[in-house]
Amino acid sequence: MNHEMRRAKQRLPLDESLAILEKGSSGVLALWDGEEPYAVPLSYVYHEGKLYFHCARAGRKLEAARVCPKASFCVVAADNVIPEKYTTAYRSVIVSGRLRIIEDEGEMIPALRQLAEKYHPGHSEDAEREISSGLSHMFMLELRADEISGKQGKELLNP
């Protein structure tokens, strides 16, 4: 479902939104657990239109994903307070889509390798050890992007 942006002039081009997703270090995953909203900050990796997160094999995040696979994820790339204007100069991206729980180790490993490379590039041997030791305790969540919407504060618009 595509939502119209009220301040369309502030929309970021898709390539800039994707760059924010690729460079960002964390974001907030918003879920519905059947009774109330649940938002949790997470590290992630973006690859080919999908976001990947690791999670424990039990817990609120996983249960919420099972109850309602619809989710959104927000990454804030800039948030500079401008006190005298009572505003911030910001850039952010929201991804909306459906979550899929990845339980198969063969499918989890490539996503975990991408995650490890993002946060500790060039250390594949260390990553393989970490993946091997943690694999039995985790699942992966995949968020397929149905909608990617980037926005920036009007203070960052080119005059």
DOVEX-68453 format. One record per atom (N, C-alpha, C): residue in one letter; x, y, z. Coordinates in nm, 3 decimals. Atoms other than C-alpha are relative to their C-alpha. Example, Ala and Ser with C-alpha at 12.3 -4.5 7.8 and 13.67 -1.06 7.14 Angstrom:
2
+---+---------+---------+---------+
! r !      px !      py !      pz !
+---+---------+---------+---------+
! A !   0.089 !  -0.119 !   0.000 !
! A !   1.230 !  -0.450 !   0.780 !
! A !   0.090 !   0.120 !   0.000 !
! S !  -0.082 !  -0.119 !  -0.006 !
! S !   1.367 !  -0.106 !   0.714 !
! S !  -0.077 !   0.109 !   0.073 !
+---+---------+---------+---------+
//
This chain:
159
+---+---------+---------+---------+
! r !      px !      py !      pz !
+---+---------+---------+---------+
! M !   0.085 !  -0.117 !   0.000 !
! M !   0.000 !   0.000 !   0.000 !
! M !   0.090 !   0.124 !   0.000 !
! N !  -0.078 !  -0.124 !   0.006 !
! N !   0.150 !   0.331 !  -0.104 !
! N !  -0.078 !   0.112 !   0.066 !
! H !   0.060 !  -0.113 !  -0.068 !
! H !   0.079 !   0.628 !   0.116 !
! H !   0.053 !   0.128 !  -0.062 !
! E !  -0.041 !  -0.129 !   0.053 !
! E !   0.087 !   0.980 !  -0.020 !
! E !   0.073 !   0.079 !   0.108 !
! M !  -0.074 !  -0.083 !  -0.093 !
! M !   0.346 !   1.201 !   0.144 !
! M !  -0.061 !   0.140 !  -0.002 !
! R !   0.065 !  -0.131 !  -0.010 !
! R !   0.185 !   1.521 !   0.269 !
! R !   0.090 !   0.111 !  -0.053 !
! R !  -0.096 !  -0.101 !   0.047 !
! R !   0.496 !   1.728 !   0.201 !
! R !   0.090 !  -0.063 !  -0.107 !
! A !  -0.067 !   0.074 !   0.107 !
! A !   0.595 !   1.569 !  -0.128 !
! A !   0.130 !   0.066 !  -0.045 !
! K !  -0.125 !  -0.067 !   0.039 !
! K !   0.864 !   1.832 !  -0.197 !
! K !   0.118 !  -0.045 !   0.085 !
! Q !  -0.105 !   0.045 !  -0.091 !
! Q !   1.057 !   1.686 !   0.094 !
! Q !   0.037 !  -0.147 !  -0.022 !
! R !  -0.028 !   0.141 !   0.029 !
! R !   1.056 !   1.332 !  -0.051 !
! R !   0.142 !  -0.014 !  -0.053 !
! L !  -0.133 !   0.031 !   0.053 !
! L !   1.401 !   1.188 !  -0.107 !
! L !  -0.014 !  -0.088 !  -0.123 !
! P !   0.000 !   0.091 !   0.114 !
! P !   1.472 !   1.028 !  -0.443 !
! P !   0.034 !  -0.142 !   0.049 !
! L !  -0.020 !   0.139 !  -0.041 !
! L !   1.478 !   0.647 !  -0.424 !
! L !   0.146 !  -0.034 !   0.019 !
! D !  -0.143 !   0.033 !  -0.013 !
! D !   1.855 !   0.628 !  -0.481 !
! D !   0.059 !   0.055 !   0.130 !
! E !  -0.048 !  -0.055 !  -0.127 !
! E !   1.918 !   0.855 !  -0.180 !
! E !  -0.057 !  -0.080 !   0.118 !
! S !   0.060 !   0.082 !  -0.105 !
! S !   1.677 !   0.651 !   0.033 !
! S !   0.074 !  -0.133 !   0.013 !
! L !  -0.074 !   0.127 !  -0.003 !
! L !   1.856 !   0.330 !  -0.065 !
! L !   0.140 !   0.019 !   0.058 !
! A !  -0.133 !  -0.028 !  -0.056 !
! A !   2.193 !   0.488 !   0.019 !
! A !  -0.007 !   0.011 !   0.152 !
! I !   0.017 !  -0.010 !  -0.145 !
! I !   2.064 !   0.570 !   0.367 !
! I !  -0.015 !  -0.140 !   0.060 !
! L !   0.018 !   0.137 !  -0.050 !
! L !   1.951 !   0.209 !   0.413 !
! L !   0.131 !  -0.078 !  -0.003 !
! E !  -0.125 !   0.074 !   0.012 !
! E !   2.285 !   0.075 !   0.294 !
! E !   0.104 !   0.048 !   0.102 !
! K !  -0.101 !  -0.056 !  -0.089 !
! K !   2.492 !   0.307 !   0.517 !
! K !  -0.040 !   0.000 !   0.147 !
! G !   0.048 !  -0.011 !  -0.138 !
! G !   2.275 !   0.315 !   0.830 !
! G !   0.051 !  -0.112 !   0.088 !
! S !  -0.049 !   0.102 !  -0.093 !
! S !   2.391 !   0.130 !   1.139 !
! S !  -0.111 !  -0.061 !   0.085 !
! S !   0.111 !   0.054 !  -0.079 !
! S !   2.058 !   0.086 !   1.318 !
! S !  -0.129 !   0.069 !  -0.039 !
! G !   0.132 !  -0.057 !   0.024 !
! G !   1.689 !   0.153 !   1.299 !
! G !  -0.097 !  -0.057 !   0.100 !
! V !   0.103 !   0.047 !  -0.091 !
! V !   1.362 !   0.081 !   1.473 !
! V !  -0.102 !  -0.080 !  -0.079 !
! L !   0.099 !   0.088 !   0.061 !
! L !   1.142 !  -0.212 !   1.373 !
! L !  -0.130 !   0.013 !   0.078 !
! A !   0.131 !  -0.017 !  -0.062 !
! A !   0.773 !  -0.151 !   1.443 !
! A !  -0.089 !  -0.119 !  -0.038 !
! L !   0.081 !   0.120 !   0.016 !
! L !   0.548 !  -0.453 !   1.493 !
! L !  -0.131 !   0.014 !   0.075 !
! W !   0.126 !   0.009 !  -0.074 !
! W !   0.199 !  -0.539 !   1.617 !
! W !  -0.005 !  -0.141 !   0.058 !
! D !  -0.001 !   0.133 !  -0.063 !
! D !   0.183 !  -0.823 !   1.869 !
! D !  -0.140 !  -0.058 !   0.023 !
! G !   0.137 !   0.047 !  -0.017 !
! G !  -0.194 !  -0.862 !   1.852 !
! G !  -0.076 !   0.076 !   0.106 !
! E !   0.063 !  -0.078 !  -0.107 !
! E !  -0.259 !  -0.643 !   2.154 !
! E !   0.046 !   0.145 !   0.002 !
! E !  -0.053 !  -0.136 !  -0.002 !
! E !  -0.034 !  -0.341 !   2.123 !
! E !   0.119 !   0.012 !  -0.094 !
! P !  -0.119 !  -0.019 !   0.084 !
! P !   0.238 !  -0.187 !   1.907 !
! P !   0.126 !  -0.036 !   0.079 !
! Y !  -0.129 !   0.032 !  -0.060 !
! Y !   0.594 !  -0.298 !   1.973 !
! Y !   0.108 !   0.050 !  -0.095 !
! A !  -0.110 !  -0.055 !   0.081 !
! A !   0.897 !  -0.106 !   1.844 !
! A !   0.132 !  -0.033 !   0.069 !
! V !  -0.127 !   0.044 !  -0.058 !
! V !   1.252 !  -0.229 !   1.892 !
! V !   0.116 !   0.047 !  -0.088 !
! P !  -0.117 !  -0.041 !   0.078 !
! P !   1.587 !  -0.077 !   1.787 !
! P !   0.085 !  -0.122 !  -0.035 !
! L !  -0.075 !   0.116 !   0.049 !
! L !   1.797 !  -0.318 !   1.579 !
! L !   0.112 !   0.040 !  -0.095 !
! S !  -0.096 !  -0.007 !   0.109 !
! S !   2.108 !  -0.353 !   1.372 !
! S !  -0.061 !  -0.079 !  -0.116 !
! Y !   0.061 !   0.061 !   0.118 !
! Y !   2.034 !  -0.469 !   1.018 !
! Y !   0.096 !   0.004 !  -0.116 !
! V !  -0.068 !  -0.015 !   0.128 !
! V !   2.161 !  -0.519 !   0.668 !
! V !  -0.108 !   0.007 !  -0.108 !
! Y !   0.090 !  -0.014 !   0.113 !
! Y !   1.984 !  -0.412 !   0.349 !
! Y !   0.067 !  -0.064 !  -0.120 !
! H !  -0.057 !   0.067 !   0.117 !
! H !   2.033 !  -0.631 !   0.043 !
! H !  -0.112 !  -0.034 !  -0.098 !
! E !   0.091 !   0.031 !   0.110 !
! E !   1.841 !  -0.643 !  -0.287 !
! E !  -0.147 !   0.010 !   0.038 !
! G !   0.141 !  -0.027 !  -0.030 !
! G !   1.517 !  -0.492 !  -0.161 !
! G !  -0.052 !  -0.065 !   0.127 !
! K !   0.042 !   0.064 !  -0.124 !
! K !   1.514 !  -0.678 !   0.169 !
! K !   0.091 !   0.044 !   0.114 !
! L !  -0.075 !  -0.027 !  -0.122 !
! L !   1.620 !  -0.600 !   0.523 !
! L !   0.008 !  -0.129 !   0.079 !
! Y !  -0.020 !   0.121 !  -0.082 !
! Y !   1.763 !  -0.871 !   0.748 !
! Y !   0.039 !   0.040 !   0.141 !
! F !  -0.027 !  -0.021 !  -0.141 !
! F !   1.769 !  -0.881 !   1.127 !
! F !   0.019 !  -0.137 !   0.063 !
! H !  -0.006 !   0.127 !  -0.072 !
! H !   1.882 !  -1.155 !   1.362 !
! H !  -0.085 !   0.013 !   0.125 !
! C !   0.081 !  -0.001 !  -0.121 !
! C !   1.667 !  -1.254 !   1.655 !
! C !   0.015 !  -0.133 !   0.073 !
! A !  -0.003 !   0.122 !  -0.079 !
! A !   1.653 !  -1.509 !   1.933 !
! A !  -0.112 !  -0.092 !  -0.047 !
! R !   0.101 !   0.097 !   0.040 !
! R !   1.449 !  -1.824 !   1.882 !
! R !  -0.127 !   0.008 !   0.083 !
! A !   0.120 !  -0.025 !  -0.080 !
! A !   1.200 !  -1.700 !   2.140 !
! A !   0.005 !   0.145 !   0.043 !
! G !   0.004 !  -0.138 !  -0.048 !
! G !   1.084 !  -1.358 !   2.254 !
! G !  -0.111 !   0.079 !  -0.067 !
! R !   0.110 !  -0.085 !   0.044 !
! R !   0.843 !  -1.075 !   2.193 !
! R !   0.008 !   0.036 !  -0.149 !
! K !  -0.017 !  -0.038 !   0.141 !
! K !   0.988 !  -0.971 !   1.855 !
! K !  -0.043 !  -0.114 !  -0.092 !
! L !   0.034 !   0.116 !   0.082 !
! L !   0.956 !  -1.320 !   1.711 !
! L !  -0.149 !  -0.031 !   0.009 !
! E !   0.143 !   0.027 !  -0.017 !
! E !   0.608 !  -1.371 !   1.856 !
! E !  -0.084 !   0.103 !  -0.075 !
! A !   0.073 !  -0.103 !   0.074 !
! A !   0.490 !  -1.038 !   1.714 !
! A !   0.007 !  -0.025 !  -0.150 !
! A !  -0.015 !   0.030 !   0.143 !
! A !   0.628 !  -1.135 !   1.372 !
! A !  -0.090 !  -0.115 !  -0.041 !
! R !   0.089 !   0.113 !   0.030 !
! R !   0.427 !  -1.458 !   1.392 !
! R !  -0.147 !   0.044 !   0.001 !
! V !   0.138 !  -0.046 !  -0.011 !
! V !   0.106 !  -1.279 !   1.496 !
! V !  -0.039 !   0.085 !  -0.121 !
! C !   0.030 !  -0.091 !   0.111 !
! C !   0.124 !  -1.009 !   1.228 !
! C !   0.128 !   0.026 !  -0.078 !
! P !  -0.124 !  -0.018 !   0.077 !
! P !   0.386 !  -1.018 !   0.953 !
! P !   0.021 !   0.140 !  -0.057 !
! K !  -0.018 !  -0.137 !   0.050 !
! K !   0.320 !  -0.657 !   0.850 !
! K !   0.089 !   0.077 !   0.098 !
! A !  -0.094 !  -0.073 !  -0.085 !
! A !   0.598 !  -0.432 !   0.978 !
! A !   0.053 !   0.122 !  -0.074 !
! S !  -0.072 !  -0.111 !   0.060 !
! S !   0.782 !  -0.109 !   0.919 !
! S !   0.131 !   0.018 !   0.075 !
! F !  -0.133 !  -0.020 !  -0.056 !
! F !   1.143 !  -0.014 !   0.981 !
! F !   0.043 !   0.140 !  -0.036 !
! C !  -0.040 !  -0.139 !   0.021 !
! C !   1.274 !   0.341 !   1.022 !
! C !   0.148 !   0.018 !   0.030 !
! V !  -0.141 !  -0.035 !  -0.018 !
! V !   1.633 !   0.458 !   0.980 !
! V !   0.011 !   0.152 !  -0.007 !
! V !  -0.023 !  -0.144 !  -0.003 !
! V !   1.729 !   0.814 !   1.075 !
! V !   0.147 !   0.023 !  -0.034 !
! A !  -0.137 !  -0.025 !   0.045 !
! A !   2.036 !   0.935 !   0.887 !
! A !   0.055 !   0.131 !   0.054 !
! A !  -0.043 !  -0.130 !  -0.052 !
! A !   2.046 !   1.291 !   1.018 !
! A !  -0.111 !   0.053 !   0.089 !
! D !   0.098 !  -0.059 !  -0.092 !
! D !   1.877 !   1.470 !   1.305 !
! D !   0.071 !   0.111 !   0.075 !
! N !  -0.074 !  -0.111 !  -0.057 !
! N !   2.043 !   1.802 !   1.369 !
! N !  -0.096 !   0.107 !   0.049 !
! V !   0.091 !  -0.096 !  -0.061 !
! V !   1.857 !   2.028 !   1.608 !
! V !   0.038 !   0.142 !  -0.040 !
! I !  -0.018 !  -0.142 !   0.030 !
! I !   1.812 !   2.391 !   1.499 !
! I !  -0.084 !   0.074 !   0.104 !
! P !   0.077 !  -0.054 !  -0.112 !
! P !   1.711 !   2.550 !   1.831 !
! P !  -0.078 !   0.127 !  -0.034 !
! E !   0.065 !  -0.129 !   0.027 !
! E !   1.631 !   2.898 !   1.701 !
! E !  -0.120 !  -0.013 !  -0.093 !
! K !   0.114 !   0.022 !   0.089 !
! K !   1.386 !   2.752 !   1.446 !
! K !  -0.099 !  -0.103 !   0.057 !
! Y !   0.086 !   0.100 !  -0.064 !
! Y !   1.234 !   2.496 !   1.684 !
! Y !  -0.027 !  -0.118 !  -0.092 !
! T !   0.014 !   0.112 !   0.093 !
! T !   1.299 !   2.218 !   1.436 !
! T !   0.130 !  -0.078 !  -0.008 !
! T !  -0.123 !   0.075 !   0.027 !
! T !   1.553 !   1.966 !   1.315 !
! T !   0.019 !  -0.011 !  -0.151 !
! A !  -0.036 !   0.030 !   0.138 !
! A !   1.733 !   1.915 !   0.987 !
! A !   0.020 !  -0.152 !  -0.002 !
! Y !  -0.002 !   0.146 !  -0.008 !
! Y !   1.663 !   1.547 !   0.931 !
! Y !  -0.006 !  -0.064 !  -0.138 !
! R !   0.018 !   0.090 !   0.114 !
! R !   1.681 !   1.269 !   0.675 !
! R !  -0.036 !  -0.135 !   0.060 !
! S !   0.039 !   0.131 !  -0.051 !
! S !   1.503 !   0.943 !   0.734 !
! S !  -0.067 !  -0.081 !  -0.110 !
! V !   0.063 !   0.091 !   0.095 !
! V !   1.369 !   0.641 !   0.551 !
! V !  -0.088 !  -0.097 !   0.079 !
! I !   0.088 !   0.101 !  -0.057 !
! I !   1.075 !   0.417 !   0.634 !
! I !  -0.024 !  -0.107 !  -0.107 !
! V !   0.026 !   0.115 !   0.086 !
! V !   1.045 !   0.071 !   0.482 !
! V !  -0.120 !  -0.073 !   0.057 !
! S !   0.117 !   0.077 !  -0.041 !
! S !   0.710 !  -0.105 !   0.497 !
! S !  -0.008 !  -0.127 !  -0.083 !
! G !   0.011 !   0.127 !   0.071 !
! G !   0.648 !  -0.465 !   0.407 !
! G !  -0.044 !  -0.111 !   0.091 !
! R !   0.037 !   0.118 !  -0.075 !
! R !   0.601 !  -0.816 !   0.532 !
! R !   0.125 !  -0.073 !   0.046 !
! L !  -0.109 !   0.076 !  -0.059 !
! L !   0.827 !  -1.011 !   0.761 !
! L !  -0.015 !  -0.148 !  -0.033 !
! R !  -0.006 !   0.145 !   0.015 !
! R !   0.931 !  -1.367 !   0.697 !
! R !   0.104 !  -0.049 !   0.100 !
! I !  -0.092 !   0.059 !  -0.096 !
! I !   1.092 !  -1.577 !   0.968 !
! I !   0.082 !  -0.105 !  -0.073 !
! I !  -0.090 !   0.097 !   0.063 !
! I !   1.395 !  -1.763 !   0.837 !
! I !   0.053 !  -0.092 !   0.109 !
! E !  -0.043 !   0.098 !  -0.099 !
! E !   1.454 !  -2.080 !   1.037 !
! E !   0.105 !  -0.096 !  -0.055 !
! D !  -0.093 !   0.092 !   0.065 !
! D !   1.658 !  -2.279 !   0.786 !
! D !   0.142 !   0.054 !   0.007 !
! E !  -0.138 !  -0.045 !  -0.018 !
! E !   2.030 !  -2.258 !   0.867 !
! E !   0.066 !   0.033 !  -0.134 !
! G !  -0.059 !  -0.025 !   0.131 !
! G !   2.128 !  -2.278 !   0.501 !
! G !  -0.042 !   0.134 !  -0.058 !
! E !   0.049 !  -0.129 !   0.047 !
! E !   1.918 !  -1.970 !   0.430 !
! E !   0.046 !   0.113 !   0.093 !
! M !  -0.044 !  -0.102 !  -0.095 !
! M !   2.026 !  -1.787 !   0.746 !
! M !   0.146 !   0.041 !  -0.022 !
! I !  -0.145 !  -0.026 !   0.007 !
! I !   2.401 !  -1.814 !   0.684 !
! I !   0.036 !   0.112 !  -0.097 !
! P !  -0.036 !  -0.113 !   0.088 !
! P !   2.421 !  -1.586 !   0.375 !
! P !  -0.041 !   0.136 !   0.057 !
! A !   0.045 !  -0.126 !  -0.060 !
! A !   2.218 !  -1.317 !   0.555 !
! A !   0.090 !   0.038 !   0.118 !
! L !  -0.090 !  -0.027 !  -0.112 !
! L !   2.437 !  -1.350 !   0.864 !
! L !   0.138 !   0.045 !  -0.048 !
! R !  -0.129 !  -0.043 !   0.058 !
! R !   2.750 !  -1.319 !   0.651 !
! R !  -0.007 !   0.145 !  -0.046 !
! Q !   0.017 !  -0.139 !   0.044 !
! Q !   2.615 !  -0.998 !   0.498 !
! Q !  -0.004 !   0.094 !   0.120 !
! L !   0.008 !  -0.080 !  -0.122 !
! L !   2.534 !  -0.866 !   0.844 !
! L !   0.139 !   0.016 !   0.062 !
! A !  -0.135 !  -0.004 !  -0.057 !
! A !   2.881 !  -0.955 !   0.972 !
! A !   0.094 !   0.088 !  -0.082 !
! E !  -0.086 !  -0.081 !   0.087 !
! E !   3.053 !  -0.797 !   0.673 !
! E !  -0.031 !   0.148 !   0.014 !
! K !   0.038 !  -0.140 !  -0.017 !
! K !   2.858 !  -0.477 !   0.724 !
! K !   0.062 !   0.060 !   0.125 !
! Y !  -0.044 !  -0.054 !  -0.129 !
! Y !   2.959 !  -0.438 !   1.087 !
! Y !   0.146 !  -0.027 !   0.033 !
! H !  -0.142 !   0.029 !  -0.024 !
! H !   3.307 !  -0.592 !   1.078 !
! H !   0.063 !  -0.047 !  -0.131 !
! P !  -0.046 !   0.037 !   0.134 !
! P !   3.429 !  -0.582 !   0.717 !
! P !   0.141 !  -0.058 !  -0.001 !
! G !  -0.132 !   0.058 !   0.019 !
! G !   3.720 !  -0.795 !   0.608 !
! G !   0.042 !  -0.101 !   0.104 !
! H !  -0.034 !   0.097 !  -0.106 !
! H !   3.706 !  -1.038 !   0.901 !
! H !  -0.087 !  -0.124 !  -0.013 !
! S !   0.090 !   0.112 !   0.027 !
! S !   3.529 !  -1.334 !   0.743 !
! S !   0.028 !  -0.121 !   0.088 !
! E !  -0.030 !   0.116 !  -0.087 !
! E !   3.713 !  -1.596 !   0.952 !
! E !  -0.061 !   0.019 !   0.138 !
! D !   0.062 !  -0.029 !  -0.130 !
! D !   3.605 !  -1.428 !   1.276 !
! D !  -0.152 !  -0.011 !  -0.011 !
! A !   0.144 !   0.003 !   0.020 !
! A !   3.255 !  -1.393 !   1.135 !
! A !  -0.050 !  -0.144 !  -0.007 !
! E !   0.041 !   0.141 !   0.012 !
! E !   3.236 !  -1.762 !   1.046 !
! E !  -0.004 !  -0.068 !   0.137 !
! R !   0.000 !   0.057 !  -0.136 !
! R !   3.331 !  -1.857 !   1.403 !
! R !  -0.120 !   0.050 !   0.079 !
! E !   0.113 !  -0.059 !  -0.073 !
! E !   3.070 !  -1.619 !   1.544 !
! E !  -0.132 !  -0.058 !  -0.050 !
! I !   0.121 !   0.057 !   0.058 !
! I !   2.804 !  -1.747 !   1.306 !
! I !  -0.018 !  -0.144 !   0.047 !
! S !   0.007 !   0.141 !  -0.042 !
! S !   2.884 !  -2.110 !   1.388 !
! S !  -0.040 !  -0.013 !   0.146 !
! S !   0.031 !   0.012 !  -0.143 !
! S !   2.867 !  -2.050 !   1.762 !
! S !  -0.139 !   0.051 !   0.035 !
! G !   0.130 !  -0.057 !  -0.033 !
! G !   2.541 !  -1.854 !   1.751 !
! G !  -0.117 !  -0.055 !  -0.078 !
! L !   0.104 !   0.045 !   0.092 !
! L !   2.348 !  -2.029 !   1.476 !
! L !  -0.112 !  -0.078 !   0.068 !
! S !   0.102 !   0.083 !  -0.066 !
! S !   2.168 !  -2.271 !   1.706 !
! S !  -0.090 !   0.080 !   0.094 !
! H !   0.077 !  -0.083 !  -0.093 !
! H !   2.035 !  -1.982 !   1.918 !
! H !  -0.083 !   0.107 !  -0.069 !
! M !   0.065 !  -0.112 !   0.067 !
! M !   1.889 !  -1.759 !   1.649 !
! M !  -0.080 !  -0.040 !  -0.122 !
! F !   0.067 !   0.000 !   0.128 !
! F !   1.658 !  -1.708 !   1.358 !
! F !   0.033 !   0.133 !  -0.066 !
! M !  -0.012 !  -0.127 !   0.070 !
! M !   1.665 !  -1.434 !   1.098 !
! M !  -0.140 !   0.046 !  -0.038 !
! L !   0.122 !  -0.059 !   0.051 !
! L !   1.385 !  -1.199 !   1.005 !
! L !   0.035 !   0.070 !  -0.130 !
! E !  -0.017 !  -0.065 !   0.129 !
! E !   1.354 !  -1.082 !   0.646 !
! E !  -0.121 !   0.091 !  -0.020 !
! L !   0.107 !  -0.095 !   0.031 !
! L !   1.152 !  -0.769 !   0.571 !
! L !   0.011 !   0.035 !  -0.148 !
! R !   0.004 !  -0.031 !   0.143 !
! R !   1.064 !  -0.752 !   0.202 !
! R !  -0.063 !   0.138 !  -0.016 !
! A !   0.045 !  -0.138 !   0.014 !
! A !   1.026 !  -0.387 !   0.107 !
! A !  -0.110 !   0.011 !  -0.105 !
! D !   0.110 !  -0.030 !   0.091 !
! D !   0.684 !  -0.318 !  -0.042 !
! D !  -0.002 !   0.150 !  -0.031 !
! E !  -0.003 !  -0.146 !   0.016 !
! E !   0.731 !   0.056 !   0.008 !
! E !   0.124 !   0.054 !   0.070 !
! I !  -0.116 !  -0.070 !  -0.058 !
! I !   1.042 !   0.268 !   0.069 !
! I !  -0.026 !   0.148 !  -0.018 !
! S !   0.034 !  -0.142 !   0.004 !
! S !   0.980 !   0.629 !   0.159 !
! S !   0.103 !   0.080 !   0.080 !
! G !  -0.098 !  -0.086 !  -0.065 !
! G !   1.257 !   0.877 !   0.234 !
! G !  -0.048 !   0.143 !   0.003 !
! K !   0.042 !  -0.139 !  -0.016 !
! K !   1.206 !   1.229 !   0.358 !
! K !   0.112 !   0.079 !   0.066 !
! Q !  -0.096 !  -0.089 !  -0.063 !
! Q !   1.419 !   1.525 !   0.455 !
! Q !  -0.070 !   0.128 !   0.046 !
! G !   0.054 !  -0.126 !  -0.049 !
! G !   1.352 !   1.840 !   0.653 !
! G !   0.017 !   0.108 !  -0.104 !
! K !  -0.006 !  -0.107 !   0.100 !
! K !   1.284 !   2.151 !   0.448 !
! K !   0.128 !   0.081 !   0.011 !
! E !  -0.126 !  -0.072 !  -0.020 !
! E !   1.603 !   2.300 !   0.595 !
! E !   0.113 !  -0.061 !  -0.086 !
! L !  -0.101 !   0.065 !   0.081 !
! L !   1.800 !   2.051 !   0.382 !
! L !  -0.027 !   0.006 !  -0.149 !
! L !   0.034 !  -0.013 !   0.141 !
! L !   1.625 !   2.124 !   0.054 !
! L !   0.093 !   0.100 !  -0.067 !
! N !  -0.082 !  -0.096 !   0.075 !
! N !   1.833 !   2.292 !  -0.212 !
! N !  -0.085 !   0.121 !  -0.036 !
! P !   0.078 !  -0.122 !   0.031 !
! P !   1.724 !   2.656 !  -0.259 !
! P !  -0.026 !   0.015 !  -0.149 !
+---+---------+---------+---------+
//
